[in-house]
Amino acid sequence: MAESWVNSAERIGSDLHLDVSGPGGRRAALCRALREAVRSGRLAPGTRLPPYRSLAADLGVARNTVADAYAELVAEGWLTARQGSGTRVADRAEPLRHAGQRPTSDPPRLPGPRHNLKQGTPDVSSFPRAAWLASYRRALQSAPSEAFGPGDPAGRRELREALTEYLARARGVRTDPDRIVICSGVAHALRLLFGEGGGGVLRGPVGVEAYGLGFHLGLLTTAGVRTVPLPLDEHGARVERLGRERAVLLTPAHQFPTGGPLHPERRASVADWARARGAVVLEDDYDGEFRFDRRPVGAVQGLDPERVVYLGSVSKSLSPAVRLGWMVLPEDLVGSVLEAKGEREAWVSVPEQLGLADFIACGAYDRHVRRMRQRYRSRRDRLVAALAEHAPDVRVSGVAAGLHAVLRLPDGTERATVEAATARGVALDGLAAFRHPGAEGAHGDGLVVGYAAPSEHAYEAALRALCAVLPSR
């Protein structure tokens, strides 16, 4: 039986009792014990924890068990780890206050909202640090020397080959490595396609969804491209309203922000329109991998690879800090896009490309996406349950998918609800913030709530704060 006393007075100030028995193995038990020590105040913010080897020796467990437990708690926000400073209890990890216990002083309030329910941000505390580091190390050790010199503006062949296999298998994309161009994200892709101030590979006017991502509209406007808003209904964008536009930009897997997939008949219809008009469909596969109620819907690109530009990135599936995205292009656009990419300053870091290629090829990316799919499904289910209990007049619209949900509000209450949320330190968006200025009519009152951003231990408090500001009839 493992010892449960840490004899480390010289390192953490006093002996510490850690119960590493119980279900789930030693690592899970150690994580539970350390969380409880922080919650109870036995480990105060800023306390330096013993090194891996010392704690492993005290507890009679493997060194890797301690290292993995520390890494998990760092990712969850309980601990911090910095080179030269060791592993410490995070400053924001405050102990629970017992009933009747009076605070000695008010804790300093950090700037910004207390609860981040903004859309578009994944749970950054869940970044797979160990798996990413392993892939990064393997990729650098096996990379040929030429990888660190001037390279291919299309991106490293290793990554384009890994993406060819992955996108075909997971998203139904039909392509080959020579038709993939690596970029830093969807925004970068749109800049390459449309330029800035005109002169891009593609021309307008461009059909866009009446409610959509702000950066889509902003980039097209900056490029001098006229946009034509397409109405939305429960089946997605009304693509039958397309006429003489030269392109259309859609989020067909999970329409942002309203949350529905593009209906199969409309998917076929928009491909037929592009073929007949010699136009292009720009498919931003927003949230495409995160469908919870069924298997993810495949990409529109598979219907006609010569008329659809498929755009993707790891900003939602992995991290916005990993600046990697891709374009899957019709054959006749590849040369023009590479010419537009131009100087090497616009190329994506080669080590990151090599790391992602290994991360995909070894299966770690699939495992991470599956794990996050389960976590986000749980987050959405808990949001729906909280609304049913505390705000039954507010319903969630759209399919069970993605990193956000639209909460439908009674007419005339959206602005006041957003203001009330801001006053209580809850950061979220109203549905109207995503409406195209030229759109016909409105899509009703609502909130766009990102349920992925809070860390796991902060999510329940964020839900309580949200429910407290929601209107009731």
C-alpha positions as CSV (number, residue, x, y, z in Angstrom):
1,M,0.0,0.0,0.0
2,A,1.4,3.4,-0.9
3,E,2.3,5.9,1.8
4,S,-0.1,8.8,2.0
5,W,2.2,11.2,3.9
6,V,4.5,13.6,2.0
7,N,7.5,14.2,4.2
8,S,8.5,17.5,2.5
9,A,8.6,20.2,5.1
10,E,11.6,21.8,3.6
11,R,9.9,22.1,0.3
12,I,6.3,23.0,1.0
13,G,6.4,24.2,4.7
14,S,4.7,21.2,6.4
15,D,3.9,17.6,6.2
16,L,1.0,17.0,3.8
17,H,-1.4,14.1,4.0
18,L,-2.5,12.8,0.5
19,D,-4.9,9.9,0.3
20,V,-4.0,8.1,-2.9
21,S,-6.3,5.2,-2.5
22,G,-9.6,4.8,-4.2
23,P,-11.0,4.0,-7.7
24,G,-9.4,4.9,-11.0
25,G,-5.8,4.2,-10.3
26,R,-3.0,6.1,-8.6
27,R,-2.9,9.1,-11.0
28,A,-6.6,9.7,-10.7
29,A,-6.4,9.3,-6.9
30,L,-3.4,11.7,-6.7
31,C,-5.3,14.3,-8.8
32,R,-8.3,14.1,-6.4
33,A,-6.1,14.4,-3.4
34,L,-4.3,17.5,-4.6
35,R,-7.6,19.2,-5.7
36,E,-9.0,18.6,-2.3
37,A,-5.8,19.9,-0.6
38,V,-6.2,23.1,-2.7
39,R,-10.0,23.4,-2.1
40,S,-9.6,23.0,1.7
41,G,-6.8,25.6,1.9
42,R,-4.1,23.1,3.0
43,L,-2.2,24.1,-0.1
44,A,-2.4,27.9,-0.4
45,P,-2.1,29.8,-3.6
46,G,1.6,30.1,-4.6
47,T,2.7,27.1,-2.6
48,R,5.5,25.2,-4.4
49,L,4.9,21.5,-4.7
50,P,7.6,18.8,-4.4
51,P,9.5,17.8,-7.6
52,Y,8.2,14.7,-9.4
53,R,10.9,12.4,-8.0
54,S,10.5,13.5,-4.4
55,L,6.8,13.2,-4.3
56,A,6.9,9.8,-6.1
57,A,9.4,8.5,-3.6
58,D,7.3,9.8,-0.6
59,L,4.1,8.1,-2.0
60,G,5.7,5.0,-3.4
61,V,4.4,5.6,-6.9
62,A,6.0,5.9,-10.3
63,R,7.5,9.2,-11.3
64,N,5.4,9.3,-14.4
65,T,2.3,9.0,-12.3
66,V,3.2,12.3,-10.5
67,A,4.2,14.0,-13.7
68,D,1.0,13.1,-15.4
69,A,-1.1,14.2,-12.4
70,Y,0.7,17.6,-12.3
71,A,0.2,18.1,-16.0
72,E,-3.5,17.4,-15.7
73,L,-4.0,19.8,-12.9
74,V,-1.9,22.5,-14.7
75,A,-4.2,22.0,-17.7
76,E,-7.3,22.4,-15.5
77,G,-6.0,25.6,-13.9
78,W,-5.3,24.3,-10.4
79,L,-1.5,24.5,-10.7
80,T,1.0,26.5,-12.7
81,A,4.4,25.3,-14.0
82,R,7.2,27.6,-15.1
83,Q,10.8,26.8,-16.0
84,G,13.0,27.6,-13.0
85,S,10.0,28.1,-10.7
86,G,8.7,24.6,-10.3
87,T,5.1,23.6,-9.9
88,R,2.9,25.8,-7.7
89,V,-0.7,26.2,-6.6
90,A,-2.3,28.7,-9.0
91,D,-3.0,32.1,-7.6
92,R,-6.7,31.9,-8.6
93,A,-7.3,28.6,-6.9
94,E,-8.9,29.9,-3.8
95,P,-9.9,27.5,-0.9
96,L,-13.6,27.0,0.0
97,R,-14.8,29.1,2.9
98,H,-16.4,27.1,5.6
99,A,-19.8,28.2,7.0
100,G,-19.4,31.0,9.5
101,Q,-15.8,31.7,8.5
102,R,-15.2,35.4,7.9
103,P,-12.8,36.5,5.2
104,T,-9.7,38.4,6.3
105,S,-9.9,40.7,3.3
106,D,-11.6,41.0,0.0
107,P,-9.6,39.3,-2.8
108,P,-8.4,41.6,-5.5
109,R,-10.7,41.5,-8.6
110,L,-9.0,40.7,-11.8
111,P,-9.8,42.9,-14.8
112,G,-12.4,41.6,-17.3
113,P,-15.4,39.3,-16.9
114,R,-15.6,36.7,-14.2
115,H,-17.4,34.2,-16.5
116,N,-16.4,33.9,-20.1
117,L,-19.3,32.6,-22.2
118,K,-18.1,34.1,-25.4
119,Q,-18.4,32.0,-28.5
120,G,-15.6,30.7,-30.6
121,T,-13.1,29.7,-27.9
122,P,-12.4,26.0,-27.0
123,D,-11.6,24.8,-23.5
124,V,-7.9,25.9,-23.6
125,S,-7.3,24.1,-20.3
126,S,-7.8,20.8,-22.2
127,F,-5.0,21.3,-24.6
128,P,-3.2,17.9,-25.0
129,R,0.2,19.1,-23.8
130,A,1.9,15.7,-23.3
131,A,0.6,14.3,-26.6
132,W,1.5,17.4,-28.6
133,L,5.0,17.6,-27.0
134,A,5.5,13.9,-28.0
135,S,4.5,14.6,-31.6
136,Y,6.6,17.8,-31.8
137,R,9.6,16.0,-30.4
138,R,9.3,13.0,-32.8
139,A,8.7,15.3,-35.8
140,L,11.8,17.5,-35.1
141,Q,14.0,14.4,-34.5
142,S,13.0,12.8,-37.7
143,A,12.7,15.9,-39.9
144,P,15.3,16.1,-42.8
145,S,17.7,19.0,-42.6
146,E,16.1,20.6,-45.7
147,A,12.9,21.1,-43.6
148,F,14.6,24.0,-41.8
149,G,15.5,25.9,-45.0
150,P,13.3,27.7,-47.6
151,G,10.4,25.5,-48.2
152,D,7.2,25.0,-50.3
153,P,4.6,27.8,-50.1
154,A,2.0,25.1,-50.3
155,G,3.2,23.8,-46.9
156,R,5.1,20.7,-45.8
157,R,4.3,17.6,-47.8
158,E,4.0,15.6,-44.6
159,L,1.1,17.7,-43.3
160,R,-0.7,17.8,-46.6
161,E,-0.5,14.0,-46.9
162,A,-1.8,13.6,-43.3
163,L,-4.6,16.0,-44.0
164,T,-5.5,14.3,-47.2
165,E,-6.1,11.0,-45.3
166,Y,-7.8,12.6,-42.3
167,L,-10.2,14.9,-44.2
168,A,-11.2,12.1,-46.5
169,R,-11.9,9.8,-43.6
170,A,-13.5,12.2,-41.1
171,R,-15.1,14.8,-43.3
172,G,-15.7,13.2,-46.7
173,V,-13.3,15.6,-48.5
174,R,-12.0,14.4,-52.0
175,T,-8.6,15.7,-52.6
176,D,-4.9,15.0,-52.9
177,P,-1.8,16.7,-51.3
178,D,-1.1,18.9,-54.4
179,R,-4.5,20.6,-53.9
180,I,-4.0,21.5,-50.3
181,V,-2.4,24.9,-49.3
182,I,-1.4,25.4,-45.7
183,C,-2.3,28.7,-44.1
184,S,-2.5,30.2,-40.6
185,G,-6.3,29.9,-40.4
186,V,-9.5,30.7,-42.2
187,A,-9.0,34.4,-42.0
188,H,-5.6,34.0,-43.7
189,A,-7.3,31.9,-46.3
190,L,-9.9,34.5,-47.1
191,R,-7.1,37.2,-47.4
192,L,-5.3,35.1,-49.9
193,L,-8.5,34.4,-51.9
194,F,-9.8,38.0,-52.0
195,G,-6.7,40.1,-51.3
196,E,-6.9,43.4,-49.4
197,G,-8.4,46.3,-51.2
198,G,-9.1,44.2,-54.3
199,G,-6.9,42.3,-56.7
200,G,-7.4,38.9,-55.1
201,V,-7.8,35.4,-56.7
202,L,-11.6,35.6,-56.5
203,R,-14.0,38.5,-57.2
204,G,-17.4,39.5,-55.8
205,P,-20.2,39.9,-55.3
206,V,-20.3,37.1,-52.7
207,G,-23.4,35.6,-51.1
208,V,-23.1,35.3,-47.3
209,E,-25.4,34.1,-44.6
210,A,-27.7,36.8,-43.1
211,Y,-26.3,35.9,-39.7
212,G,-22.6,34.9,-39.6
213,L,-19.1,35.3,-38.4
214,G,-18.0,38.9,-38.0
215,F,-14.5,38.3,-39.4
216,H,-16.0,36.8,-42.6
217,L,-17.8,40.1,-43.3
218,G,-15.0,42.2,-42.1
219,L,-12.4,40.6,-44.3
220,L,-14.6,40.8,-47.4
221,T,-15.5,44.4,-46.7
222,T,-11.8,45.3,-46.3
223,A,-11.1,43.6,-49.6
224,G,-13.7,45.8,-51.3
225,V,-16.0,42.8,-52.0
226,R,-19.8,43.4,-52.1
227,T,-21.7,40.9,-50.0
228,V,-25.3,39.8,-50.5
229,P,-27.0,38.4,-47.4
230,L,-29.0,35.2,-47.8
231,P,-32.0,34.7,-45.5
232,L,-31.9,31.8,-43.0
233,D,-34.6,29.3,-41.9
234,E,-34.6,26.0,-40.1
235,H,-32.9,24.4,-43.1
236,G,-30.0,26.8,-43.3
237,A,-29.2,29.4,-45.9
238,R,-31.8,30.0,-48.6
239,V,-29.4,29.2,-51.4
240,E,-32.2,29.3,-54.0
241,R,-31.9,33.1,-53.6
242,L,-28.4,33.1,-55.2
243,G,-28.3,34.7,-58.6
244,R,-25.4,36.4,-60.4
245,E,-23.0,36.2,-57.4
246,R,-19.5,34.9,-58.2
247,A,-19.1,33.0,-54.9
248,V,-21.0,32.1,-51.8
249,L,-19.5,31.7,-48.3
250,L,-21.3,29.2,-46.1
251,T,-20.9,27.3,-42.8
252,P,-22.9,24.3,-43.9
253,A,-22.0,21.7,-41.2
254,H,-23.2,23.9,-38.3
255,Q,-24.4,27.3,-39.3
256,F,-22.9,30.0,-37.3
257,P,-24.6,31.3,-35.2
258,T,-28.1,29.8,-35.5
259,G,-26.8,26.2,-35.2
260,G,-28.5,24.2,-38.0
261,P,-26.9,22.2,-40.8
262,L,-27.6,23.0,-44.4
263,H,-30.4,20.8,-45.7
264,P,-29.3,18.0,-48.1
265,E,-31.4,19.4,-50.9
266,R,-29.8,22.8,-50.5
267,R,-26.3,21.3,-50.3
268,A,-26.9,19.7,-53.7
269,S,-28.6,22.9,-55.0
270,V,-25.7,25.1,-54.2
271,A,-23.2,22.8,-55.9
272,D,-25.4,22.8,-59.0
273,W,-25.6,26.6,-58.9
274,A,-21.8,26.9,-58.7
275,R,-21.4,24.5,-61.6
276,A,-24.0,26.2,-63.8
277,R,-22.7,29.7,-63.1
278,G,-18.9,28.9,-63.1
279,A,-19.0,30.2,-59.5
280,V,-17.3,29.0,-56.3
281,V,-18.7,27.7,-53.0
282,L,-16.5,28.7,-50.0
283,E,-17.1,26.1,-47.3
284,D,-15.9,27.2,-43.8
285,D,-16.2,23.8,-41.9
286,Y,-17.0,25.6,-38.7
287,D,-17.5,23.1,-35.8
288,G,-17.7,20.3,-38.4
289,E,-16.1,17.7,-36.1
290,F,-18.4,18.4,-33.1
291,R,-21.8,16.9,-33.8
292,F,-23.2,15.2,-30.7
293,D,-26.6,13.7,-31.6
294,R,-25.3,11.8,-34.6
295,R,-22.3,11.4,-36.8
296,P,-20.9,14.6,-38.2
297,V,-22.3,15.7,-41.6
298,G,-19.8,15.3,-44.4
299,A,-18.4,18.3,-46.3
300,V,-20.2,19.9,-49.2
301,Q,-16.8,19.7,-51.0
302,G,-17.3,16.0,-51.6
303,L,-20.2,16.9,-54.0
304,D,-18.0,18.8,-56.4
305,P,-14.3,19.3,-55.6
306,E,-13.8,21.5,-58.7
307,R,-16.4,24.1,-57.5
308,V,-15.9,24.1,-53.7
309,V,-13.1,25.6,-51.7
310,Y,-12.9,23.8,-48.4
311,L,-11.5,25.9,-45.5
312,G,-10.5,24.5,-42.1
313,S,-8.3,25.0,-39.1
314,V,-7.4,23.6,-35.7
315,S,-8.5,26.8,-33.8
316,K,-11.7,25.1,-32.5
317,S,-10.7,21.5,-32.5
318,L,-7.2,22.0,-30.9
319,S,-6.3,25.5,-30.0
320,P,-6.4,29.0,-31.5
321,A,-2.8,29.4,-30.4
322,V,-1.7,26.8,-32.9
323,R,-1.9,29.0,-36.0
324,L,-2.6,26.3,-38.6
325,G,-5.3,26.0,-41.2
326,W,-5.8,24.7,-44.7
327,M,-7.5,25.3,-48.0
328,V,-8.6,22.4,-50.2
329,L,-8.7,24.0,-53.6
330,P,-10.1,23.2,-57.1
331,E,-7.2,22.4,-59.3
332,D,-7.5,25.6,-61.4
333,L,-7.1,27.8,-58.3
334,V,-3.9,26.2,-56.8
335,G,-1.4,28.2,-58.8
336,S,-3.1,31.5,-58.3
337,V,-3.4,31.0,-54.5
338,L,0.3,30.1,-54.3
339,E,1.2,33.2,-56.3
340,A,-0.9,35.3,-53.9
341,K,0.9,33.7,-50.9
342,G,4.1,35.1,-52.2
343,E,7.0,35.9,-49.8
344,R,8.0,33.5,-47.0
345,E,6.7,35.9,-44.3
346,A,3.2,34.6,-45.1
347,W,4.2,31.0,-44.7
348,V,3.3,29.0,-41.6
349,S,6.0,27.8,-39.2
350,V,7.5,24.5,-40.4
351,P,8.0,23.0,-36.9
352,E,4.3,23.4,-36.2
353,Q,3.4,21.9,-39.5
354,L,5.6,18.9,-38.8
355,G,4.2,18.5,-35.3
356,L,0.6,18.6,-36.5
357,A,1.4,16.1,-39.2
358,D,2.7,13.6,-36.6
359,F,-0.2,14.4,-34.3
360,I,-2.7,13.5,-37.0
361,A,-0.8,10.5,-38.3
362,C,-0.3,8.8,-34.9
363,G,-4.0,9.1,-34.1
364,A,-3.6,11.7,-31.3
365,Y,-5.7,14.2,-33.1
366,D,-8.6,11.7,-33.5
367,R,-8.3,10.8,-29.8
368,H,-8.3,14.5,-28.7
369,V,-11.4,15.3,-30.9
370,R,-13.3,12.3,-29.5
371,R,-12.5,13.4,-26.0
372,M,-13.5,17.0,-26.5
373,R,-16.6,15.9,-28.3
374,Q,-17.7,14.1,-25.2
375,R,-16.8,17.0,-23.0
376,Y,-18.6,19.6,-25.1
377,R,-21.7,17.3,-25.3
378,S,-21.7,17.2,-21.5
379,R,-21.3,21.0,-21.3
380,R,-24.3,21.5,-23.7
381,D,-26.4,18.9,-21.8
382,R,-25.7,20.7,-18.5
383,L,-26.6,24.0,-20.1
384,V,-29.9,22.6,-21.3
385,A,-30.6,21.1,-17.9
386,A,-29.9,24.3,-16.1
387,L,-32.2,26.3,-18.3
388,A,-35.0,23.7,-17.8
389,E,-34.7,24.1,-14.1
390,H,-34.0,27.9,-13.7
391,A,-35.2,29.5,-16.9
392,P,-37.9,27.3,-18.5
393,D,-39.1,30.1,-20.8
394,V,-35.7,30.1,-22.6
395,R,-35.1,27.4,-25.1
396,V,-31.9,26.3,-27.0
397,S,-32.3,26.2,-30.8
398,G,-30.2,24.4,-33.4
399,V,-28.8,20.9,-33.4
400,A,-26.6,19.4,-30.6
401,A,-23.2,20.4,-32.0
402,G,-20.3,22.8,-31.7
403,L,-18.9,25.0,-29.0
404,H,-21.9,27.4,-28.6
405,A,-25.7,27.4,-28.4
406,V,-28.3,30.0,-29.2
407,L,-30.7,30.8,-26.4
408,R,-34.0,32.1,-27.7
409,L,-35.4,34.9,-25.6
410,P,-38.9,36.6,-25.4
411,D,-39.2,39.4,-27.9
412,G,-37.7,42.7,-26.9
413,T,-35.5,41.3,-24.1
414,E,-32.1,40.7,-25.9
415,R,-30.4,44.0,-25.3
416,A,-31.5,44.2,-21.6
417,T,-30.3,40.7,-21.0
418,V,-26.9,41.3,-22.5
419,E,-26.5,44.5,-20.4
420,A,-27.6,42.6,-17.2
421,A,-25.1,39.8,-18.0
422,T,-22.3,42.4,-18.5
423,A,-23.1,44.0,-15.2
424,R,-22.8,40.6,-13.4
425,G,-19.5,39.8,-15.1
426,V,-20.8,37.4,-17.6
427,A,-19.3,37.8,-21.1
428,L,-21.6,36.7,-24.0
429,D,-23.1,38.0,-27.2
430,G,-26.6,38.9,-28.4
431,L,-27.8,37.3,-31.6
432,A,-28.2,40.7,-33.2
433,A,-24.4,41.2,-33.1
434,F,-24.0,38.7,-35.9
435,R,-26.7,40.1,-38.3
436,H,-25.6,41.3,-41.7
437,P,-26.5,45.1,-41.9
438,G,-28.3,44.5,-45.2
439,A,-30.3,41.4,-44.0
440,E,-34.0,41.3,-44.5
441,G,-35.9,41.2,-41.2
442,A,-34.6,39.8,-38.0
443,H,-34.2,36.3,-36.6
444,G,-35.7,36.9,-33.2
445,D,-34.1,37.8,-29.9
446,G,-31.4,35.5,-28.5
447,L,-28.1,35.0,-26.9
448,V,-25.1,33.3,-28.4
449,V,-23.5,31.4,-25.5
450,G,-20.1,29.7,-25.7
451,Y,-20.1,26.8,-23.3
452,A,-16.6,25.6,-24.1
453,A,-14.4,28.4,-22.8
454,P,-14.7,28.1,-19.0
455,S,-12.5,25.5,-17.4
456,E,-14.3,22.5,-16.0
457,H,-14.2,23.6,-12.4
458,A,-15.5,27.1,-13.3
459,Y,-18.4,26.0,-15.5
460,E,-21.1,25.5,-12.9
461,A,-20.5,29.0,-11.5
462,A,-20.8,30.4,-15.0
463,L,-24.1,28.5,-15.6
464,R,-25.5,29.9,-12.3
465,A,-24.5,33.4,-13.2
466,L,-26.1,33.0,-16.7
467,C,-29.4,31.7,-15.4
468,A,-29.6,34.6,-12.9
469,V,-29.8,37.2,-15.7
470,L,-32.2,35.4,-18.0
471,P,-35.7,36.8,-18.4
472,S,-38.9,35.1,-17.3
473,R,-42.4,35.7,-18.4
